[in-house]
């Protein structure tokens, strides 16, 4: 986690200033994602504002991309335009925003502050200044994730997906996504000592279904449910996964913002001996370090239990 240590001041053209044409979707998504993320990095460039964040264990992470066209004002300094702040503290500020507010975000690099201003046509303004964190943020390698070709892909209504999670949650904290033997359906199951659940979705509820290779992957339900709170904002949800792969959810919001969510798989006791193979698969397909994708200590604890 980054420390609150201001960087040296610069007199060059630095920082950024952006102002949303409509801020409701941004404010709502920030409130949802900050529930489980820690620090976040804001990285504006010539085309988009990109925001990235991860949970404390790095087993769940998110990337938000907002096109430049969605802003009324979009000014980027020649240098030092990347900013890291506490997502938790930023959420507290976002909770004070309203749909009718005009939202202006300014990174004052010399002062090391993110300045958030809510404005209304009435002339009312409210300004919040949040200290920046030291500009050291680990690259989450989303570019490599986006280049990966996953063997299983489909589109699903996020409300249907949430429904499946609620069914599986009755008997446990994880859900397993698997392909049927004929490779035309997607199955879901949850298991626990007291009982189990199994469900199947076909082409009526899954669109653009592609299965290049069958398999299964097991995931923690709690984290998935939190990110699916974006359902009311979502126009389209694309799911990418594979055998013991992470799950990648791509939310296209109704205002054309894009949110990519990645969550590591859970490895059960039966497959503990295959962890090295799983790591190799992740490194080959996601090109990330294995201990970033699978929280090894958590796996060991599960096996010892």
RATAPE-V635555 format. One line per field, one symbol per residue. psi: psi as a letter, one per 30 degrees, with the letter a starting at -180 (. if undefined). burial: 1 if it has 16 or more other ideal C-beta (glycine too) atoms within 10 Angstrom, else 0. A space follows every 10 residues. Layout:
psi: ???
burial: ???
This chain:
psi: kllijklklk fljlalkkkk ekfeeeeeee eeeffflcll kkikafelkk kklllefgfk lkkkkjkeff kekjkklflh fkkklkeeee eeeefgllef kkkkkkjjee fhkjjkkkll fffkkkkkkk kllkijkkkf hfeeeffkjk fkklkkkfee eeeeeeeffe gaglkkklkl efhflklklk klffalkklk kafefklhkk jfklalkkkk eeeeeeffff effkekkkkk aajgllkjkj kjlfggkkjk kkkllkklef gefgeeeeee eeeeefhlke ffekjeeeee eeee.
burial: 0100000000 0001111111 0011111111 1111011011 1111000111 1111100111 1111110001 1001011001 1111111001 1011001000 1111111110 0111111100 0000000101 0110101001 1100100101 1111010100 1101101110 1101111110 0000110111 1000001000 1000110010 1000011111 1011011111 1011011111 1111111111 1110101111 1111111000 0000100110 1100110101 0111100010 00000
